[in-house]
Amino acid sequence: MLTDETQSNDPETATNRKVSRRDFLKYGAGVAAVAAGASGLMEKIPYLPSQPTAPTLIPQSPPSPGIEEVTIAQLEAQYTAGTLTATAVLNMYVNRIGALDQSGPRLNSLLQVNPDALTIAHQLDAQATPFAGILHGIPILLKDNVDTHDQMQTAAGSIALVGTPALQDSTVAAHLRAAGAIILGKTNLSEWANFRSFFSSSGWSGRGGQCNNPYAIDRNPCGSSSGSGAATSGNLTTVSIGTETDGSIVCPANANGVVGIKPTVGLVSRAGVIPISHTQDTVGPHARTVADAATVLTAIVQRTPDPRDPATSTSPLGKLGQPRPTLPADYRAFLNPKGLKAARIGVVRDFEGSSPHADAIFDSAVTAIQNAGATLVDPVSFPHLADINSGTAEFTVLLFDFKIDIANYLKTRTGVPIASPTLQALIDFNNAHADQEMPFFAQEIFDLANTFSSDPNATQPLGLSYNDSLAIDQKIGATEGIDKLLNDNNLDALIAGTDNPPWPTDLINSDHFVFGTSSPAAIVGYPIINVPAGMTFGVPVGISFMSTAFSESTLIKLASGFEAVTQARQKPQFLKTLPFSGPPPFRVRGRGLVPKRNVPLVSEL
């Protein structure tokens, strides 16, 4: 038991490049502690002369293992019983951050610890039971593109926005505070949510450097929400918040061995979140269990329209013209260890053939699902996968949205070192500070977006108009995509392997993506849940459950059932590199080895 007593201690011009699937998704997944540790975090922020003071928390050494793998329910039970305080839990996490994130193996998943965290914990400890919020005293990290109106920066990993903090909480941050959460700090990420360069390294930002993978520090944490996934997996927080445009919640969840819920677009407000695209952006949790992820989702769901985010009053792209359904009061009600029994699930094998080790884990997961009582339709296939993988329509939407959406966001910020609230000003800033912002890769995506016309009917540099691209995505992703597969086969959900196993980080040659399965859902704003499915050579691989808009309750039921029968998550050991003593010899699959297909290389934003 965890108690206070036991724990007291310039490449080619962008307009002339042919955009490949690999290029298109190079935006992230999309598309420390106290004392010396905390001062180290502050040293990463060079453009604000008067930095917030470091949190005055009590350092402990070495970090106690008692905090490892603890769940929200376990913490809340001890808070209620009076055997644990939020202050003690906070100190334990901050101690781990100092020992494992900013020194020791240097996970480098955090950019900043919240200077107000201790005060918040003291205030929560003074409250009488029963507690008002479902996240009472729960430390939570936010990705560095989620605004907080406090002493912390919100900069999308870029020194271009380091200065006066955000003038207003994001709606997500406000919901978390109302639920009783302690905002512990901000996580490192792929700068600008990996929407700056075709040649980026996932997890690298000018503000923080390279985030690493807790299973092996030389491995990549994947996606733009890399710090969120890595910190949660490494037990530096109870839960984290990430964002996704195409893959950047589920890809870090896959690579870091955690649960990631990418909600339906508009289910969670994006107000106060640094954008890529209002068409595809969404906000969701990283957690070590489906139950914890469902708890956080319950807290951040936008149940009434948010005036700052029109998507909270409409249906996503694939369901335009249809009313939003009545949302569940509590997504925890759908947790079910037998959630797979009598479910009808489609097995998508379109993405197999590029990573035999990931394929083997997916095969084992499919067997486990069938053994748990689900009826499988195996296989089902996306009829327009080649069009989805080409990325032309999706990338047109994202580039068009980004130029407008980022300018609108920048208008909400003052006291930051950019000349004006425009994409051109960001480009100019990067050019002027290339030694800090572009030591490894440039800003081809910024440059390309800046060439886009603001006319939604104009033919854009990629050969399509914005409005035509939206219609194409709706057709290939929903009408003749996910919804068609679900309806034609009477399915509750689809499953696919999430991504390939994490690769060694390569700042010279950029990311080594092999495959990814997030795009069919991303282009129409549909939800996905990644759950750890197995390990290969010491690193995790996940499985994705996906379905139609606002199907989170169904997906949580299925994902919790899968988690219960597999228990596949293993906590990371912060190895310097993989020993490769690894799994048993590779087995020939039941239907024979699948030949490697010409699967496009992908990356996640």
N, C-alpha and C positions, 0 to 999 in steps of 0.2 A: 504494500500500500504506500502511496505517496503522501507524506505528511510534512508539516512544517518542521517537526523535530528531526526527521531523517534528512531534510534538505536545507537546513539553515546555512549549512556551509555552500588625267583625262583620256579614258578609253574611247572606244568608238562612240560617235554621237548617238544619243539615245534614239533619235527619230529614224536613224538608218538601220538600227539593229532589228533583226528578226527575233521576235519574242518567243522563246521556247517555254515549255512547261516549267523547266528548271528556273529560267529567268523570272517567269511570271510570279512564282511563289517564293521568291527570295526576299520576303519581307517579314517573315517571322511566324509564326504560326498563329489567313490570313486569310495570313494574311491570314570595436563592435562592442562591440560591447562597451563596458565601462572603462574608465581610466584610459590606458594606452590604446585599447581596442577602439573605444568610441572616438578618441582623437584621430585615430587612423581613418575612420569613416569620414570625419569632417575634412581631413586633408584632401579628400577626393573632390572637394567642391571649391575650386579656385576663384570663382568670380564674385563671391559675396563677401565683402570685407568683414562684416560682423556676423559670423556664423552663429547659429543657435548653440548654446552651451551643451556639453555632453551630459547625458542623463546621470544623475547621482545615485546609481544603483550599487549594491554591494557585490563586489566580485567574489567569486568562489573558484577554487582550483583544487583538483581537476573537476571538470563538469560531472555531475552525478548522473548515472544512467537511469535514475528513477523517473525522469521526465520522458524517457524514450517511449514512443508509441502510445502515449496517454491519449485518451479520447475526450471529447467534449462531455459526454455523459459521465465519465469517471471523475473529471474535474468538478462538474456541477454537483455530483453526489457528495463529494468531500467538502465543497463550499457549504452546502446545506447542512451537513453534519457538524460543521465547525472544526473539522480536522485539518483544514488547509485554507490558506489565504491567497488572494490574487497577487498580493505583493510577493509572497514566496515563490509562486509559479513564475512571475515575471523575472525575478532574480535568477531563477534556474535557467530560463531561456537566454537571458542576456549573458549569463556565464558561458553557455554553450556557444553563443555567437562569438564571444571573444576567443574561446579556445579552439573552435573548429572553422569558423568562417573567416575571421580576420587574422588568425595566426594558425599555427599547427598546419593542417593540410591545406588551408586557405580555399575554402569552397567559394568565397567571394560572391555570395548570393544576395547580400544586403548592401545597400548604398548608405543607409542612415537609420540609426535607432531614434525613436521618438523621444525627445527631451521631456515630454509631458507624461510619459508612460507611467512613471512611478506615482505621480500625483493622481492620475486616473485610477490606478490600482488601490491607493489609499482610500479614495472616495468610494469605490465599490465595496471595499472591505468594511466600510462604516455603515453600509446599508443593511437594513433588517431583512430577514427572510419572511415570507417567500420573495425571491428576487423577481423583478419586473420583466427582465429580458431573457430570451432563450440563449443568449451568448454571454451571460453575466460572467465577467472576469476572464473571458477567453481571449488570449493574445492572438492577434491576427495581423499578418503582413499584407501590405498593399503594393501592387506593381507601381512602378514609378511613373505611370501615366494616369493615375487616379488622384484627382485633386483632394487635398486636405487643407482646410483653413486653420493652420496651426503653425508651429515653428519649422515644419519640415518642407523641403522642396518637392515640387512635382515638375519633372523635366523630361520625361521620356528618355532618360539616359543621356541627354544632350546638355552640354554646358551653355547652349544658347538660351535656355530657359531658367538657368540658375540665377536667382536674385530674390526679389520680393516673392514670398510664397503666394499660392493661389488665394484669391480674395473671397472664396466661398467653397464650402465643402462640396464635393461631388455628392449626388443623391445616394450613391452606394455607401460612401463614408458616413453620411448622416444616418442611414438605416442601421449600419453596424453600431454606431455609437448609441442609437436608441435601443438596440437590442442588448446593450451592456458590454460590448466587446471592447478590449483594449487594443487600440491601433499601435502595434509594437514598432513599426518602422516601414521603410520603403525598400522594395527589392530591386536588384539589378535586372536588366532586360536586354534584349536586342534593341539597340537604339532606334527610336522612332518606330517601335514595334516591327523592326526588320523591314521597313518600307523605305529604305534610303538607297540601297545598292543591290545589284544583282550578284555581288561577290562578297557579301557579308559573312561573318562568322556568327552563328546564333549564340546569343548570350553576351556579345561584346557591346559595350557602350563607351562613349567618350568620357562619360562621367565616372564610370566604375571599372572599366577594363573588362576582362573575360571572366564570366561566371563559369563554374565547373560542375561536373557531375559527382554527386556524393558516393556513387559506387566505385568510381575510379576517377581521380581528379584530372587525369589527362583526357577524359572522355567528355563529349559535348552534352549539355543539358537540353538542347533542342528548343526551337521556337522562340518567339519573342517573350513569352512569359516564363523564361528560363529560371530566373531567380525565385519566382513563386513556387515552381515545382521542386527545385533543388532544396530550398529552405524547408519546405514542408516535409519532404522525404528525409532530410537530415535531422529532423526533430529540433529545428531552431525556432519553431512556432507550432501552435496547434493546427492552424489552418492558414491559408493564404488566398488572396484574390488575384486572379489573372484576367486577361482579356484575349479575345480571339476574333480575328477577321476570317482566317482560313487556317485552322490547325493549331493556333498558338496557345490553346488550353490543353488540347488532347495530345499534342506532340510532346510537350514537357512532361505531361502525366505519364506517357508511354516511356520516355527515356529515364525518368526519375522514379518510376515504380510507385505512383500514387494514383488516386482517383481524381479525375477531372470532369466537371460538368460544364459543358458548353451549352448555355440555355438558348431557347428560341429568341431570335432578335426581337427586342421590345419587351420581353418578359422582365428584364432588369434594365433600369434606366441607365443610359450612357451619359447623362448630363454631368459635366465636369470631368469627363474622361477624354484625354487627348486622342483625337480620332484618326483613323484611316478613312473609313467609309460608313456613313449612316445607314447604308443599305445592308452591310454585313457585320458590323461591329457588335460584339456582345460582351458581357462581363459575367464571370463565374468563378467558382471555388476550386482550389486544389486542397485535397485532404487525404489522410491515410486510410480512411474508411468511407464507404458509401454513406453510412449514417451521419458522419460529420459533414460530408458534402451536402447532404440533404438538409441538415440543420442550418448551414450557412445560406443555402438557397432560399429556405423559408424566410430568413431574416432580410434578404436583399431584394426579394421579388417586389415589383412595382404593381400594387393592386389597384391603384387609381391612376388616371393619366398624369404624367409629369409634364407641366407646361414647358420645361426645358428640353424635353425629348418627345417629339411627335410620335415616334415608333411605339410608345407605350399606350397609345390609343388606337392603333391600327394593327392589322395582321401583317405578317412578314411577306416577303416577295411572292412566295409560292402560294399564299392564301389570300391574295388581294381581293377585296370585295366581300370577304367573309368576316363576321364579327368575332372578336376575341371571346374565348370561352370563359366561364366562371372558373377562377383559379382556386386550387385547393388551399384550405386554410393552413395546412401544415404538411409539407412533403415527407416528413418522417412517418406519416401514417401509411405510406406505401412501402416501407421497408419490410422485407419478407424473406426469411432464409429459405423458404420454399417457393420463391417467386418465379422460378422457371417451370414449375409444374403446370402442365396444360397450356403453356404458352406456345404460340406458333411463330417461328422465327425463320427468316430467309438468310441463307448463308451466301455471302457475296465473295466469290473467289476471283473476281476480275483483277485483283491486285497481286495475286500470287505469282511466284516464279522468279522473283528478283532477290529474295533473301530466304534461302532454304531453312535457316535456323528459326527465323520468324514464322515461316510456313509450318514448321513442325510444332511450334507452340500453339499456333492457331488451330491446327488439327487436333491437338490434345484438348484445347478449349471447346471445340465443337463436340467432341466425344463427351466431355463433362456435362455440357448443356443437354445433350440428348439423354444421358444417364440420369439427369435430374428431372426428367419427365417432360421436356419440351418436344414438340413436334417440329422437325426441321424440313424446310424445303431447300434442298441442296443439289445444285446451286441455283441461285437467281443471278441475273446479270443486267447491268445498266445498259440500255440500248444505245445511249449517246455518250458512252464514256470517252471515246476519242475526242469528241467536241468539248467535253468537260476538261479533259486533260490538255487540250490545246491552249486553254486559258485566255483566248483572245477576248471573248465577251466579258468574262469576269474581270480581267485586267483593265479593260476599257472602263468598266463601272468604277473600279477602285481608283484609278488615276483621275477620272473626272471628279469623283466625290472628294478625293483627298485635297485637290487644289482649292476647292471651295470650303470644305469642312475645316481644314487646318487654319485657314484664314479667319473663319468665324470663331474658332477656339482662341486663337492668339489675341483677338480683340478683348477677351476676358482677362488677360494678364497685363500687369503693369510692372515697371521696375525690373525688367529683364533686358539683357544686352543685345536684343535684335533691334534693327532700325525702324521696322514697321511690321504690322500684323499681316504679313504676306509670305507665301512660299518663296518668293524671290529673295526676301530678306533672310530666310533661313539658308538658302543657297549661298548668298553673299557671306553670311557669318561663317559657314563651314569653309569657304574658300579662304577667308581671312584667318582662320584658326585651323588650318589643315594639319598642322603638326599634332594637334590634340584630337581633332575630330576625324581626320582621314589618314591615319598612319598606315592602315592596312587595306582599306577599300574606299571607293569614292561615293558619289551620290547620283548615279545614273537614273534611278527611279525618280528622285526629286526633279532632275533635269527634264525627264520625259513628261512627268505630270505638268510641269510648268509650260509645256507647249500646247496643252489641251485648251480647246475653246470652251467657253461657258455656255454655249448653245447646245442643249441636249439633243437637238435634231441634226447638228452638224456632223459630218464625217470626221472622225478623230484620227490621229496619227496611226492607229493600229488598223484602220480601214472600216470601222463600224461607228455608228452613232451611239450615244449613250442610251437613248430610248430603245433602239433596236437591240442593244446588248442586254438590257433588262428583260426584254421579251424573250430573247434566246435563253437566258439563264432560267427563267421561269419554266420554259418548255422542257429543256434538257435536264433540269434539276428536280422539278416537281411534277408537272403535268404528265410528262413522259419519262419521269425519273423515279424518285422515291415514292411519290403517291401512287404511281402506276404499279410499281412492284408490290407495294402493300395491298392495294385494292385487288389486283389481278390474282394474288396468291392468298388473300385473306390473312395477312400477316399482322402481328403485333409490332414487330420491329425487324431490322436488318442487323447483321453482325459482319464485321470485317476486322482483320488485323489492323492496328492503328498506324504503325510506322515500323521501319526497320530498327534494329538495335542501335544504341548510340555509338557514334564513331569517334575516333580520336580528333580532338579539336585541331583545326588547321587554319591558322590565320593567314597563311600565304595563299592557299588554293581554295579557301572558303569551305562551305559545308559539303558533306558527303551524303546527301540524301539519296535513297534508292527508291523508296515508294512512300506514299502517304494516301490516306483514304478519306480525308476530311472535306474535300471540295464538293462532292455532290450535295451535302447538307449545307455547306457554307454559302453557296451561290443563291440559295433560297431561304436562308435564315433558319434552318431547322436544327433541332438539338442533337447532341451526341454526348454519351458518357463513356469515358475510358476507364477500364478497370485493369489492374495488373493481372496478367495471365500466366506468367512464367518467367524463368531466368535462363539465359544462355551465356556461357562463359563468364558468369558473374555479373551480368547486367540485365535489367528487366525489359520485358516486352509486354505490351498491353493489347486488349481487345476493345473494339468500339461497338457500342449499342446505339443505333440511330433510328429515328422514326420521323413522323410528320410534325407539323407545328404544334406547340403546347402539349407534347406527349411526355413531358418530364416525369409525370407520375408513373406511367407505364415503364419508362426506361429505368427509373429508380427501383421499381419492383424487380425487374429482370436483372439489373446490375447487382442488387443486394443478394439475389438468389445465387448468381454466379460467384460472387465473393464468398458466400457461405460454403459452397461446395468445393471451392478450389483453394482458398486461403493462400493465394499465390504471392502476396507481398512479402518480401524479405527486407529487413532494415539494412541500410547501407553501412559499409565499414570504412569509408573514406580512404580507400587504397590509393597509393600513389599511381599505380598502373595495374592492369589486370594480370594475374599470374598465369592465365591460360592453362590451368589444371583442369578447368572447365567441365562441360557435360560429358556424358558417355559418348562413344563413337556415334556419328550421325547415322540415323536409321533410314532405310529406304521406306518411303511412305506407302501406305496400303495400296494405293493405285499406281505406285511407281513414282520415281522422281519426276517432278514436273519440269519440263524444259524452261529455261529462262526466256521470258517473253521480252519483247521490245517495250518495256514499261518506261515511260518518261521519268526522268529524274525530277524529284520535287523537293521543295523546301517549304517551311511553314511560317505563317505570320500570325 
